[in-house]
Amino acid sequence: MSVRHRRPLLASVVLVVGAGLAVTACGPGNSDTAAGPAASATSTVAVTPPPAAGPAAGGSPTAGAPATGAASHSATHTPQKPPAASPSGGTRTDGGAAGAAARPCDIQNLAVRATARAGAPTQWVIEVRNNGASACSVSSSPGVDLGDSAARDRSNNLKPVLASGTTRFAVPAGQNAYAVLDVDPSGATTGTVPGINEFNVLADDEGGMPLAATRNFPLGSGARVLDPKMGNYRSSVAEAVASMTAAPN
């Protein structure tokens, strides 16, 4: 009798121990598996750069090395400063490149005159003043020819050799442009061209200015003219002289 009762008891013990082992095997294995991805996600968040919106609440970061890892990472993303305004933007008061594209000057707003340059008897300073309310432009040099004031046909008038340059010259409102004409650069006293007693100036010979706007200036009797040359418009007489000197002979 006792032998028959021991076998069920032994089977029950085996079932209980096996179930316990199954529970033990599932518990620790599942916990370790879950912990792995969680740690991986935390690591990913730690290296994610902060948003570009700016520093976290708590004020702007102080100059120098940041105290935390997040601040140190954000320091590599220095905010870009907006580009500075171009110094050439807008209207310049010096008649530089910014105004070179200004509309052509209206002869009604210009005053043109010519005077002998002091200390240089063969040189004449041509001055063009802009009396308008805004900047305007003229050709790189005035249109000039020399001839006989009594001649009806001026097609053979003498033209000066010009300095290089074709950029239109801007004349700010209320300011002047200057060009210098040398009627006898070599200072020759013989071999000069006879019968020339005036020169004619058209302030802008490229902007559609009518020929009727040409101004005439007497050279005086006995003027000596030989191989004249002229510089480009400049904002001062000294610069205009330098431009004229650079013109080829």
HELIX and SHEET records of a PDB file:
HELIX    1   1 SER A    2  VAL A   47  1                                  46    
HELIX    2   2 GLY A   69  SER A   74  1                                   6    
HELIX    3   3 ALA A   97  GLY A   99  5                                   3    
HELIX    4   4 ILE A  107  ASN A  109  5                                   3    
HELIX    5   5 LEU A  211  ALA A  213  5                                   3    
HELIX    6   6 VAL A  237  ALA A  246  1                                  10    
SHEET    1   A 5 LEU A 110  ALA A 116  0                                        
SHEET    2   A 5 GLN A 123  ASN A 130 -1                                        
SHEET    3   A 5 ASN A 176  ASP A 182 -1                                        
SHEET    4   A 5 LYS A 229  MET A 230 -1                                        
SHEET    5   A 5 VAL A 161  LEU A 162  1                                        
SHEET    1   B 2 CYS A 136  VAL A 138  0                                        
SHEET    2   B 2 PHE A 169  VAL A 171 -1                                        
SHEET    1   C 3 GLY A 143  GLY A 147  0                                        
SHEET    2   C 3 GLU A 198  LEU A 202 -1                                        
SHEET    3   C 3 ARG A 215  PRO A 218 -1                                        
END                                                                             
